[in-house]
Amino acid sequence: MTTPAIELKGISKAFGPVQANKDINIRVMPGTIHGIIGENGAGKSTLMSILYGFYKADAGEIFINGNKTEIPDSQHAIAAGIGMVFQHFKLVENFTVLENIVLGAEDGPMLTPSLRKARAQLKQLADDYGLNVDPDAIIENIGVGQQQRVEILKALYRKAEILILDEPTGVLTPAEADQLFRILERLKDEGKTVILITHKLREIMEITDEVSVMRRGTMVGHVATAKTSPAELAEMMVGRKVLLEVDKAPAKPGRTILEVKNLSVTDQWGVKRLKEVSLTIRAGEILGIAGVAGNGQSELLEVLGGYQKATGEVILNGEAIDLTGLHSDGQTRRSRGIAHVPEDRQSEGLIMNFTAWENVALGYHNDPKYQKNALFMDNAAIRKDTEEKMARFDVRPPLPELRAKSFSGGNQQKIVVAREIERNPDLLLVGQPTRGVDIGAIEFIHKQIVALRDAGKAILLVSVELDEIMSLSDRIAVMFDGRIMGERDPENTTVQELGLLMAGISGEAA
């Protein structure tokens, strides 16, 4: 019988009162792609962080290729042939690709020989695995797909035979995700062992050989991927049947809530990011914006959210919005009935060192129910409100005093979504609402967005997930190179037609 590449026995880990892992057992066979799935906060990332030496288990044993192995830190993990690509990359942004790969793995005090050696090995690795990236490019100047390749190259340069990827497609476009899967298949063909942590059932079914399911810190099952289904995996993850399709009645659009006319944005380098964009959204409908990341969707949200200047006109409920003056800020937008779930929860939606209750008050600190008097905020009232929001949105752990950085990515997203949706806005701006969010939370967030629509609110949805755009939207506008390429009815279009528009092919040709 083949010896497992990895075997974990009886792994337990607690953070104070929170039991992140409880008596976990798992075996991963060599030369396979093994999926680990579960809801946000199920303990997936904690388990893999123990394997990589970021955390030390309270109990349990680790075996690598049949040998019991102590992994007190990441250096011991690397020495054992383990590499890990984290959901949020660990790269120095103003270093080159080559410098990042060498960092921490230098051969001696003189850097030049290490860089020369790394350059040669980098070319060989790129040829072997299709991981092409410019070694002299500065990290901050390349896209997230390329940055992820750098992380994989870092692990392979350190002779990793076991590669752990934590939510690797959370920041990738569908095309970049497909390219990543081709790379993982090649790694598998070369005998590498890959562990894929994800919440996306499509990815599990497409790429893995076996899958382990976690729920609330425990391991609830191991199955061969070929012998299961998305519905069965979803039920194992959540503990109940999950609706995998968005259930919504036809929209009943009312009066116009938002009207955008000839909106344009030029960045600090003189590049035009938005080019005469015009659109309308009515009460009781969801307008989805489809497009490959970087084609103006982010700038559109930033202008409407109040932290980007622009030219053109924006009219909300029949009254113009200031786009350049003193009243063009986000606070004014909120007072006018605009709520905003930003695309990047960590840099735009939360202050990571603040507690959950402090983050719930962000942008809404002037709410009378948060005020004790003219001088002081009522912190007890904010904590109570946060507890109630956490309960309604199933934030785990439900601890208002916990800092935002201590929550999993999906639970961070729930905090932001709860804060904004529960303000009952006239217009909800929502960017990538379910990025890095598990299947149960996706179902919940989608229901909240649809409920807001059915309550007569207008919603502008930006997502790189075409399935999400197709299933949630009542109308779809496609952006390319800062322009609206065309508008489609989701009931009468296809992914292929939208893909052509996303590639810049005109509506007539598409």
Legacy VTK file of the C-alpha trace (Angstrom):
# vtk DataFile Version 3.0
C-alpha trace
ASCII
DATASET POLYDATA
POINTS 510 float
0.000 0.000 0.000
1.364 3.440 -0.913
2.625 5.519 1.995
0.746 8.818 2.346
2.689 11.961 1.494
1.009 13.571 4.519
-0.816 12.042 7.435
-2.211 14.079 10.313
-3.418 12.231 13.404
-5.516 13.717 16.202
-4.677 17.359 15.441
-6.333 19.821 17.836
-5.868 23.563 18.176
-7.723 26.167 20.262
-7.460 29.948 20.347
-8.747 30.826 23.789
-12.371 29.647 23.957
-12.518 28.940 20.201
-11.740 25.341 19.180
-10.398 25.824 15.651
-9.428 22.149 15.097
-10.683 19.167 17.076
-9.111 15.713 16.715
-8.482 16.007 12.954
-7.299 12.975 10.962
-6.426 13.198 7.282
-4.303 11.278 4.767
-3.078 12.779 1.476
-1.606 10.404 -1.090
1.477 11.364 -3.131
1.053 12.639 -6.686
-2.562 13.707 -6.132
-4.536 16.916 -5.844
-6.427 16.743 -2.552
-9.166 19.271 -1.808
-10.071 20.511 1.658
-13.407 22.309 1.810
-15.592 23.771 4.513
-17.395 26.904 5.548
-15.514 30.013 6.593
-14.224 29.416 10.091
-14.373 25.609 9.683
-10.651 25.370 10.515
-9.181 24.613 7.058
-6.551 27.355 7.045
-5.673 26.709 10.705
-5.040 23.029 9.938
-2.763 23.848 7.018
-1.010 26.577 9.016
-0.154 23.884 11.585
1.251 21.702 8.807
3.306 24.650 7.556
4.575 25.569 11.023
2.741 28.861 11.414
0.863 27.448 14.400
1.782 24.682 16.835
-0.923 22.104 17.499
-2.126 21.592 21.058
-2.263 17.848 20.365
-1.649 15.413 17.532
1.062 14.067 15.248
2.331 14.888 11.735
3.791 12.267 9.398
5.585 13.197 6.151
6.142 10.245 3.790
5.555 7.899 6.721
8.037 9.589 9.062
6.869 11.353 12.209
7.920 14.988 11.796
8.043 17.897 14.202
7.227 21.216 12.475
7.721 24.024 15.019
8.110 26.730 12.347
7.967 27.324 8.592
11.702 26.701 8.147
11.208 23.124 9.340
8.212 22.801 6.986
10.310 23.967 4.037
13.077 21.546 5.051
10.446 18.771 5.047
9.552 19.658 1.451
6.364 21.630 2.160
5.514 24.927 0.464
2.441 27.096 1.035
0.793 29.798 -1.061
-1.369 31.912 1.232
-4.663 33.535 0.271
-3.063 36.943 0.839
0.361 36.782 -0.768
3.568 37.159 1.264
5.559 39.232 -1.232
7.657 42.399 -0.877
5.919 44.711 -3.324
8.898 46.940 -4.214
11.241 43.961 -4.806
11.627 42.227 -8.152
10.275 38.754 -8.846
13.814 37.371 -8.613
14.541 39.116 -5.308
11.324 37.766 -3.788
12.177 34.220 -4.818
15.664 34.406 -3.325
14.562 36.194 -0.133
15.192 33.918 2.839
16.924 31.280 0.686
20.232 33.055 -0.020
23.331 30.884 -0.380
25.618 33.267 1.505
26.360 36.897 2.413
26.962 37.854 -1.224
23.661 38.300 -3.021
24.882 38.293 -6.626
25.696 34.552 -6.820
22.295 33.705 -5.298
20.489 35.867 -7.836
22.487 34.350 -10.713
21.658 30.841 -9.545
17.993 31.718 -8.983
17.675 33.261 -12.454
18.846 30.033 -14.085
16.591 27.857 -11.930
13.668 30.176 -12.487
13.955 29.731 -16.237
14.057 25.946 -15.806
11.006 25.957 -13.517
9.118 28.227 -15.911
9.849 25.844 -18.774
8.959 22.735 -16.749
5.661 23.967 -15.308
4.473 26.793 -17.562
5.098 29.373 -14.821
6.316 32.151 -17.078
6.955 35.482 -15.331
9.459 38.280 -15.917
12.177 37.837 -13.239
13.011 41.554 -13.315
9.449 42.828 -12.946
8.588 44.726 -9.760
5.866 42.882 -7.808
3.604 45.942 -7.456
3.622 46.340 -11.254
2.308 42.860 -12.111
-1.185 41.423 -11.779
-2.409 39.084 -9.062
-2.268 36.081 -11.382
1.419 36.711 -11.997
2.015 37.328 -8.274
0.508 33.946 -7.495
2.911 32.331 -9.936
5.756 33.989 -8.039
4.496 32.415 -4.810
4.395 28.977 -6.463
7.882 29.517 -7.899
9.142 30.473 -4.424
7.948 27.132 -3.082
9.357 25.121 -5.987
12.701 26.953 -5.761
12.901 25.721 -2.155
12.437 22.121 -3.419
8.825 21.721 -2.271
7.327 18.309 -3.051
4.085 19.130 -1.213
2.333 22.361 -2.191
-0.527 23.878 -0.158
-2.701 26.536 -1.817
-5.146 28.491 0.367
-8.128 29.836 -1.642
-5.897 30.305 -4.703
-8.600 31.554 -7.087
-10.151 34.116 -4.737
-8.360 36.976 -6.520
-8.181 35.480 -10.026
-10.307 35.964 -13.101
-11.891 32.818 -14.621
-9.173 32.725 -17.303
-6.396 33.040 -14.706
-8.029 30.294 -12.618
-8.102 27.966 -15.636
-4.411 28.665 -16.236
-3.652 27.882 -12.585
-5.458 24.538 -12.883
-3.317 23.636 -15.898
-0.213 24.412 -13.820
-1.468 22.257 -10.933
-2.161 19.361 -13.291
1.400 19.643 -14.574
2.764 19.647 -11.023
0.712 16.544 -10.287
2.020 14.841 -13.445
5.562 15.532 -12.197
4.795 13.683 -8.964
4.139 16.697 -6.718
1.402 16.510 -4.086
-1.051 19.423 -4.047
-3.471 20.380 -1.263
-6.144 22.799 -2.421
-8.126 24.733 0.207
-11.206 26.203 -1.434
-14.913 26.806 -0.968
-15.700 26.619 -4.702
-17.375 23.326 -5.517
-16.825 23.728 -9.248
-13.074 23.819 -8.659
-13.192 20.776 -6.384
-15.093 18.756 -8.998
-12.854 19.929 -11.838
-9.360 19.567 -10.413
-9.157 17.273 -7.352
-8.750 13.505 -6.955
-10.015 13.317 -3.371
-11.719 15.773 -1.052
-11.930 16.133 2.724
-14.787 18.099 4.267
-14.526 20.113 7.496
-17.325 21.605 9.561
-16.927 23.722 12.702
-13.411 22.520 13.449
-14.024 18.801 12.863
-13.443 16.513 9.894
-16.798 15.163 8.726
-15.826 13.097 5.718
-13.369 12.018 3.015
-14.601 11.061 -0.467
-13.215 10.354 -3.916
-14.178 13.308 -6.089
-15.426 11.055 -8.900
-17.904 9.433 -6.501
-19.555 12.579 -5.134
-21.503 15.615 -6.363
-21.629 19.363 -5.617
-24.959 18.952 -3.796
-23.599 16.175 -1.563
-20.442 18.161 -0.735
-22.460 21.290 0.034
-24.677 19.357 2.439
-21.616 17.866 4.155
-20.056 21.329 4.516
-23.088 23.084 5.930
-24.955 20.243 7.633
-28.117 20.872 5.637
-29.254 20.997 2.021
-28.003 24.132 0.267
-29.617 25.945 -2.644
-26.867 26.122 -5.279
-28.902 28.360 -7.616
-30.188 31.854 -6.788
-33.914 31.680 -6.091
-35.550 34.968 -7.098
-38.782 36.135 -8.639
-38.757 38.370 -11.725
-37.812 41.968 -10.959
-40.454 44.656 -10.695
-38.485 47.801 -11.548
-39.884 51.107 -10.366
-38.656 54.671 -10.566
-35.079 55.531 -11.537
-32.808 55.645 -8.474
-29.424 56.209 -10.140
-28.574 57.870 -13.413
-24.968 58.137 -14.606
-24.112 60.292 -17.621
-20.768 60.461 -19.429
-18.733 59.560 -16.360
-14.963 59.786 -16.923
-11.931 59.262 -14.685
-8.292 60.000 -15.465
-5.671 58.594 -13.086
-2.529 60.283 -11.741
-0.498 59.078 -14.721
-2.915 60.596 -17.224
-4.509 57.266 -18.190
-8.260 57.398 -18.761
-9.819 54.645 -16.617
-13.487 55.482 -17.245
-14.586 56.714 -20.662
-17.982 58.425 -20.875
-19.822 55.704 -18.959
-23.612 56.057 -18.863
-26.092 53.777 -17.106
-29.295 53.778 -15.058
-30.568 51.618 -12.215
-34.185 51.568 -11.100
-35.747 50.707 -7.787
-36.242 46.969 -7.427
-33.549 45.769 -9.819
-29.964 44.523 -9.833
-27.636 45.815 -12.539
-24.634 43.512 -12.857
-21.345 44.800 -14.250
-19.337 42.046 -15.937
-15.771 42.340 -17.128
-12.212 41.210 -16.591
-10.691 42.920 -13.549
-8.977 46.199 -14.385
-11.393 47.454 -17.034
-12.953 50.288 -15.060
-15.326 48.483 -12.703
-13.288 49.415 -9.627
-13.150 53.073 -10.636
-16.910 53.105 -11.202
-17.497 51.859 -7.658
-14.940 54.320 -6.263
-16.614 57.310 -7.922
-20.097 56.313 -6.802
-18.783 55.438 -3.333
-17.189 58.857 -2.889
-13.456 58.275 -2.911
-12.560 59.049 -6.502
-13.015 62.344 -8.366
-14.632 62.292 -11.800
-16.226 64.333 -14.545
-19.738 63.795 -15.837
-23.038 63.561 -13.991
-24.364 61.290 -11.267
-27.999 61.770 -10.251
-29.441 59.983 -7.215
-33.183 60.134 -6.575
-33.462 63.060 -8.996
-30.725 65.175 -7.369
-27.158 65.631 -8.634
-24.224 64.299 -6.615
-21.063 66.365 -6.163
-18.193 64.616 -8.006
-15.319 67.016 -7.354
-16.053 69.385 -4.446
-16.248 69.355 -0.669
-19.339 67.141 -0.657
-17.927 64.396 -2.899
-16.803 62.205 0.009
-18.080 58.834 1.186
-19.716 60.249 4.305
-21.929 62.474 2.184
-22.790 59.488 -0.028
-23.937 57.529 3.023
-26.107 60.419 4.182
-27.726 60.396 0.730
-28.662 56.706 1.017
-25.729 54.965 -0.685
-24.162 51.934 1.027
-20.961 50.386 -0.283
-19.489 46.899 0.055
-16.022 47.489 -1.465
-14.146 44.983 -3.580
-11.213 44.628 -1.171
-12.539 44.041 2.326
-9.118 44.273 3.970
-7.841 47.548 2.529
-11.145 49.347 1.898
-13.841 47.710 4.020
-12.162 47.140 7.371
-9.404 48.409 9.632
-7.716 45.137 10.415
-6.404 46.108 13.856
-9.819 47.384 14.970
-12.280 45.101 16.732
-15.413 43.835 14.997
-17.625 46.291 16.908
-15.385 49.222 15.964
-15.534 48.173 12.303
-19.333 47.904 12.410
-19.467 51.591 13.394
-17.135 52.715 10.580
-18.868 55.275 8.395
-21.954 55.236 10.599
-20.533 56.685 13.809
-22.971 59.622 13.591
-25.965 57.278 13.890
-28.054 58.566 16.823
-28.312 55.064 18.313
-24.497 55.000 18.557
-24.363 58.339 20.409
-24.325 58.653 24.189
-24.339 62.459 24.053
-22.890 65.273 21.960
-19.323 64.336 22.910
-19.161 60.559 23.340
-20.183 57.446 21.442
-22.166 54.729 23.175
-19.744 51.813 22.853
-22.075 49.449 24.680
-24.805 50.149 22.116
-22.375 49.491 19.246
-21.268 46.205 20.817
-24.881 45.101 21.241
-25.683 46.030 17.644
-22.607 44.096 16.499
-23.673 41.018 18.482
-27.078 41.124 16.782
-25.550 41.541 13.315
-23.116 38.683 13.979
-26.013 36.438 14.989
-28.100 37.315 11.932
-25.175 36.898 9.516
-23.664 33.864 11.278
-20.251 35.492 11.798
-17.851 33.011 13.398
-16.679 33.312 16.068
-19.470 35.692 17.258
-17.087 37.815 19.336
-17.437 41.624 18.890
-14.164 42.185 20.807
-12.105 40.122 18.347
-9.909 42.111 15.966
-10.865 41.988 12.294
-7.532 40.392 11.350
-8.371 37.381 13.553
-11.446 36.425 11.496
-11.245 34.268 8.361
-11.628 36.105 5.068
-15.220 34.985 4.617
-16.223 36.125 8.089
-14.531 39.472 7.476
-16.749 39.759 4.388
-19.856 38.965 6.423
-19.028 41.824 8.829
-18.787 44.304 5.942
-21.938 43.014 4.221
-23.918 43.112 7.472
-22.800 46.678 8.198
-23.866 47.966 4.777
-26.979 45.937 3.913
-28.631 46.500 7.286
-28.582 50.265 6.686
-31.513 49.810 4.292
-29.913 52.003 1.592
-31.650 53.353 -1.506
-28.626 52.237 -3.549
-26.268 49.407 -2.652
-22.879 49.329 -4.364
-21.443 45.857 -3.991
-18.079 44.715 -5.345
-17.143 41.023 -5.383
-19.719 40.187 -2.658
-18.743 36.536 -2.272
-14.990 36.609 -2.944
-13.404 34.102 -0.568
-16.789 33.179 0.935
-18.033 29.621 1.530
-21.066 28.010 -0.109
-23.412 28.500 2.843
-22.455 32.160 3.211
-22.763 32.706 -0.554
-26.345 31.438 -0.399
-27.043 33.746 2.555
-25.441 36.870 1.006
-27.265 36.290 -2.285
-30.565 36.036 -0.410
-29.852 39.329 1.374
-29.096 41.100 -1.919
-32.265 39.730 -3.535
-34.327 40.686 -0.455
-32.984 44.243 -0.688
-33.983 44.333 -4.377
-37.442 43.010 -3.557
-37.792 45.750 -0.930
-37.548 48.282 -3.776
-33.860 49.159 -3.549
-31.398 49.609 -6.430
-28.267 47.461 -6.536
-25.103 47.844 -8.598
-23.254 44.530 -8.569
-19.644 44.150 -9.733
-18.226 40.628 -9.858
-15.603 38.722 -11.815
-17.666 35.561 -11.223
-19.770 35.251 -14.373
-22.008 32.639 -12.736
-22.797 35.165 -9.996
-23.500 37.944 -12.506
-25.741 35.683 -14.587
-27.770 34.346 -11.660
-28.187 37.543 -9.602
-28.561 40.274 -12.201
-31.770 41.532 -13.794
-29.695 43.366 -16.411
-26.009 42.927 -17.299
-23.695 45.672 -18.570
-20.265 44.573 -19.810
-17.195 46.784 -19.371
-14.003 46.739 -21.398
-11.211 49.311 -21.330
-13.251 51.794 -19.313
-16.344 51.679 -21.541
-19.730 49.978 -21.480
-19.507 47.544 -24.397
-23.145 46.547 -24.289
-26.068 45.548 -22.139
-27.714 42.136 -22.052
-30.718 40.402 -20.520
-29.371 37.438 -18.498
-32.308 35.309 -19.673
-31.382 35.869 -23.322
-27.590 35.752 -23.401
-24.801 33.228 -22.919
-21.467 33.122 -21.148
-19.841 32.977 -24.603
-21.568 36.185 -25.741
-20.587 37.976 -22.538
-17.033 36.678 -22.923
-16.770 38.276 -26.375
-17.964 41.602 -25.007
-15.489 41.279 -22.111
-12.735 40.795 -24.703
-13.681 44.089 -26.393
-15.595 42.672 -29.351
-18.480 44.959 -30.205
-22.073 44.118 -29.439
-22.935 43.696 -33.112
-20.062 41.260 -33.694
-20.820 39.421 -30.463
LINES 1 511
510 0 1 2 3 4 5 6 7 8 9 10 11 12 13 14 15 16 17 18 19 20 21 22 23 24 25 26 27 28 29 30 31 32 33 34 35 36 37 38 39 40 41 42 43 44 45 46 47 48 49 50 51 52 53 54 55 56 57 58 59 60 61 62 63 64 65 66 67 68 69 70 71 72 73 74 75 76 77 78 79 80 81 82 83 84 85 86 87 88 89 90 91 92 93 94 95 96 97 98 99 100 101 102 103 104 105 106 107 108 109 110 111 112 113 114 115 116 117 118 119 120 121 122 123 124 125 126 127 128 129 130 131 132 133 134 135 136 137 138 139 140 141 142 143 144 145 146 147 148 149 150 151 152 153 154 155 156 157 158 159 160 161 162 163 164 165 166 167 168 169 170 171 172 173 174 175 176 177 178 179 180 181 182 183 184 185 186 187 188 189 190 191 192 193 194 195 196 197 198 199 200 201 202 203 204 205 206 207 208 209 210 211 212 213 214 215 216 217 218 219 220 221 222 223 224 225 226 227 228 229 230 231 232 233 234 235 236 237 238 239 240 241 242 243 244 245 246 247 248 249 250 251 252 253 254 255 256 257 258 259 260 261 262 263 264 265 266 267 268 269 270 271 272 273 274 275 276 277 278 279 280 281 282 283 284 285 286 287 288 289 290 291 292 293 294 295 296 297 298 299 300 301 302 303 304 305 306 307 308 309 310 311 312 313 314 315 316 317 318 319 320 321 322 323 324 325 326 327 328 329 330 331 332 333 334 335 336 337 338 339 340 341 342 343 344 345 346 347 348 349 350 351 352 353 354 355 356 357 358 359 360 361 362 363 364 365 366 367 368 369 370 371 372 373 374 375 376 377 378 379 380 381 382 383 384 385 386 387 388 389 390 391 392 393 394 395 396 397 398 399 400 401 402 403 404 405 406 407 408 409 410 411 412 413 414 415 416 417 418 419 420 421 422 423 424 425 426 427 428 429 430 431 432 433 434 435 436 437 438 439 440 441 442 443 444 445 446 447 448 449 450 451 452 453 454 455 456 457 458 459 460 461 462 463 464 465 466 467 468 469 470 471 472 473 474 475 476 477 478 479 480 481 482 483 484 485 486 487 488 489 490 491 492 493 494 495 496 497 498 499 500 501 502 503 504 505 506 507 508 509
